[in-house]
Each structure stands twice: as structure tokens, then as C-alpha cells.
Amino acid sequence: MPAGFEAVLDDAELAEGELRIVHVLGQALVLCRVRGRPYACSGECTFEDGGDLGAGHLDGYSLRCPVHGCVFDVRSGRIVSPPADEQLPTYEVRSEGGRLFVAHRPRGF
């Protein structure tokens, strides 16, 4: 296992366009696959009371919060559509030996 990463599931278990909740150091994250590549981001929307992004809708790289409709880019956490005013934390994902590993800390921290 790479240092600073946690194994979350087998690579083959994550289907294209699927949203999966995984836990890294006790924190719920959303894992998804878009165009063959896995991405991970915070499982909680950054707007107000924080909607459950695992129950959101994925359309390409855009992840829509089911509570207030905020849309984030899963690659960068960039806000695509308000009302959110804070970027979504994203996490590096690695595939090694048929397993997916997610970084312990979000990018930029």
C-alpha cells in the first residue's frame, strides 16, 4: 500500500458513472469513475448544512448535490454551479495491484 493512502475497494468494483461512499480515516468520501479514471472527493457538500454527495447525481465530471443543487467538478472540486461558494475537497486516487487507494489528505493540504 502506498504511504499516506488507504485501500478502499477492488478496482473492478467501481463501475463507470457510479457513485460509491468509501471511508478514509473515518471520513466519508465519494468515489466515482469517469471516462475510465477514478476520482475521489468529500462526501459532504460545502454549502450550508452539507448535503450527502453520495446521494447526488453524476453527469460526466459534474457532481450535483441533491439538497441545494450545487454542482462540482470531481476532477478539481471547482464549483460549476452555485449556490456553493467553497470548492469541494478532492483526493488523489491510485490503482495498484487491482485495488484502489485514496490519499489520507485532500489535495492542497
Residue, then its C-alpha position, 0 to 999 in steps of 0.5 A: m500500500p502506498a504511504g499516506f493512502e488507504a485501500v478502499l475497494d477492488d478496482a473492478e468494483l467501481a463501475e463507470g458513472e457510479l457513485r460509491i461512499v468509501h471511508v478514509l480515516g473515518q471520513a466519508l468520501v465519494l468515489c466515482r469513475v469517469r471516462g475510465r479514471p477514478y476520482a475521489c472527493s468529500g462526501e459532504c457538500t460545502f454549502e450550508d448544512g452539507g448535503d450527502l454527495g453520495a446521494g447526488h447525481l453524476d453527469g460526466y465530471s459534474l457532481r450535483c448535490p441533491v439538497h441545494g443543487c450545487v454542482f462540482d467538478v470531481r476532477s478539481g472540486r471547482i464549483v460549476s454551479p452555485p449556490a456553493d461558494e467553497q470548492l469541494p475537497t478532492y483526493e488523489v486516487r491510485s490503482e495498484g495491484g487491482r485495488l484502489f487507494v485514496a490519499h489520507r489528505p485532500r489535495g492542497f493540504 
